[in-house]
């Protein structure tokens, strides 16, 4: 997409939208052990800068807010392609990845399995599939 460097993005994710296909796990993720949805209903990412721009990739530096804690993160973005939709709007597909330490965001619940391993690892990999629509 043209002029990627001038782009800005903000993503707001409803914590209630969490769906792991396991109802009891989803309920646990919403309570105070994890996301505490009643107090912190959203996860928010706000971009600050775009760097390392190449034809098919770039990095988005920004702030990620989870559970009332805001930390800088870098999204590594791959460009999937750009098309015009039937209504003449330009749409671009992207895939973004990053990793965070969940404890940095106050997600500290932990439990050992019978085998001695952790139920939830501290390092969390995040993958986003994104569609952008050009305004104007």
FENCOR-V591855 format. One record per residue. N is the residue number from 0. PHI is phi in radians with two decimals (* if undefined). OMEGA is omega in whole degrees, 0 to 359 (999 if undefined). NEAR is the number of other ideal C-beta (glycine too) atoms within 8 Angstrom. Layout:
N_PHI_OMEGA_NEAR / N_PHI_OMEGA_NEAR
This chain:
0_*_181_10 / 1_-1.25_176_3 / 2_0.95_179_6 / 3_-1.04_184_9 / 4_-1.02_181_6 / 5_-1.48_182_5 / 6_-1.23_174_9 / 7_-2.27_178_5 / 8_-2.54_172_10 / 9_-2.43_179_8 / 10_-2.08_177_7 / 11_-2.12_182_7 / 12_-2.01_175_8 / 13_-1.26_179_7 / 14_-1.06_179_12 / 15_-1.13_180_7 / 16_-1.39_179_6 / 17_-1.00_179_9 / 18_-2.53_180_5 / 19_-1.77_183_7 / 20_1.25_178_3 / 21_-2.36_188_6 / 22_-0.97_182_5 / 23_-1.13_178_6 / 24_-1.15_179_8 / 25_-1.04_178_11 / 26_-1.07_179_8 / 27_-1.13_179_9 / 28_-1.09_182_10 / 29_-1.40_184_12 / 30_-1.46_187_10 / 31_-1.16_176_4 / 32_-1.14_183_5 / 33_-2.18_190_10 / 34_-1.49_179_13 / 35_0.84_190_10 / 36_-1.01_181_10 / 37_-1.13_181_4 / 38_-1.63_184_6 / 39_-2.28_188_10 / 40_-1.31_185_8 / 41_-2.32_168_9 / 42_-1.91_186_10 / 43_-2.24_172_10 / 44_-2.13_177_13 / 45_-2.18_180_9 / 46_-1.27_177_12 / 47_-2.14_185_7 / 48_-2.77_175_7 / 49_-2.06_185_11 / 50_-2.32_174_7 / 51_0.91_184_6 / 52_-1.31_175_7 / 53_-2.22_182_6 / 54_-1.06_186_4 / 55_-2.15_180_5 / 56_-2.83_175_10 / 57_-2.89_178_11 / 58_-1.97_176_11 / 59_-1.94_176_12 / 60_-1.61_181_11 / 61_-2.91_180_14 / 62_-1.93_177_10 / 63_-1.90_179_13 / 64_-2.00_177_11 / 65_-2.33_174_11 / 66_0.99_177_9 / 67_1.40_179_7 / 68_-1.98_180_9 / 69_-1.99_181_5 / 70_-2.36_175_9 / 71_-1.28_175_8 / 72_-2.43_175_11 / 73_-2.06_174_9 / 74_-1.62_175_12 / 75_-1.58_189_9 / 76_-1.89_173_11 / 77_-1.89_179_9 / 78_-1.52_180_13 / 79_-1.51_181_7 / 80_2.63_181_6 / 81_-2.23_178_8 / 82_-2.43_171_6 / 83_-1.71_179_6 / 84_-1.41_182_8 / 85_-1.06_181_3 / 86_-1.77_175_4 / 87_1.50_179_5 / 88_-1.52_178_8 / 89_-1.46_180_10 / 90_-2.15_180_12 / 91_-2.20_177_12 / 92_-1.80_181_11 / 93_-2.41_169_13 / 94_-2.22_182_11 / 95_-2.19_179_12 / 96_-2.34_173_10 / 97_-2.82_172_10 / 98_-2.39_180_7 / 99_-2.32_169_12 / 100_-1.73_185_7 / 101_-1.04_180_11 / 102_-1.15_177_8 / 103_-1.08_182_7 / 104_-1.87_178_11 / 105_1.38_178_8 / 106_-1.63_191_10 / 107_-1.87_181_6 / 108_-1.00_181_7 / 109_-2.65_178_7 / 110_-2.68_177_7 / 111_-1.53_174_8 / 112_-1.43_179_8 / 113_-1.00_181_4 / 114_-1.43_178_4 / 115_1.73_178_5 / 116_-1.41_178_6 / 117_-1.40_176_9 / 118_-1.19_181_7 / 119_-2.23_179_8 / 120_-1.29_177_5 / 121_-1.27_181_8 / 122_-1.50_182_8 / 123_-2.10_177_9 / 124_-1.66_182_7 / 125_-2.06_176_8 / 126_-2.21_180_7 / 127_-2.14_170_10 / 128_-1.84_192_7 / 129_-2.22_170_8 / 130_-2.11_178_8 / 131_-1.88_178_9 / 132_-2.08_181_7 / 133_-1.23_179_9 / 134_-1.44_173_3 / 135_1.74_999_2
